[in-house]
Structure formats: structure tokens, C-alpha cells
Amino acid sequence: MEQSKIANATESNWHSIKSAVHRRWDEISDEELESLEQSAEKVIDLLADRYHISPKDAEERLHAAVLEEENRSHAISEVQAAEMRFESDGGRVVPSFQDFHEAHDIYRARVYPENPH
């Protein structure tokens, strides 16, 4: 069986897969995920069986969830980096307008990429 896009792209990033599954499908337990032996293919099979959808649909939904999770994590990193550039004002951290908008633009570009087709 040919491996799916999501398996090829994220098999080594089990943490992102787990976080995405917990965020999108919170009724799937840690025990269920751990029983899947860090296999994206098994997660796809679980989603397909649990929600009565095709494996292709499950793969696409998982792929979207993982991308959203990775983009969210990256956006948080960008905001944290911007926080390091903030100026201190009497013990308060005051973000610059430009830093906020740069981090927001990066987040939006990753969460809502333009259709490449």
C-alpha cells in the first residue's frame, strides 16, 4: 500500500499529529492514540472508522489539522520572538505595532494559504 501524504510528511512529527487530533477530535483519548504506535496511517484508519468517512477524507482532514497545529505553533514562536523585541515601559511589556502585525501576517499566511492551483 502506498503511504499517504500525511504519513510521508509527518510520520516523524508524532507530537504535531497528537496535538492536532486532540484539538480537532477531543473525544479520542490518549490511550487510543498511544495504541496506534505513532502511525499516521493508523490515525487515518481510526478517523475513517470512527466518523464513517472514507480514508481519503480522513487523510485530508488529518492533514489540514496537522498543518493548522504546526502553523499555530509557528505563529506562537513568532509572537514569542517578537516579545523579545518589545520595549519595556516601567515594568510593562509594550509590543510595537509592527511586531504584532508581522506575527499576525505570518500566522494568517500559514493558516490560510492561497490555493496553489
HELIX and SHEET records of a PDB file:
HELIX    1   1 LYS A    5  THR A   10  1                                   6    
HELIX    2   2 TRP A   14  ARG A   24  1                                  11    
HELIX    3   3 ASP A   30  GLU A   34  1                                   5    
HELIX    4   4 ALA A   40  TYR A   51  1                                  12    
HELIX    5   5 PRO A   55  MET A   84  1                                  30    
HELIX    6   6 PHE A   97  VAL A  111  1                                  15    
SHEET    1   A 2 GLU A  87  ASP A  89  0                                        
SHEET    2   A 2 ARG A  92  VAL A  94 -1                                        
END                                                                             
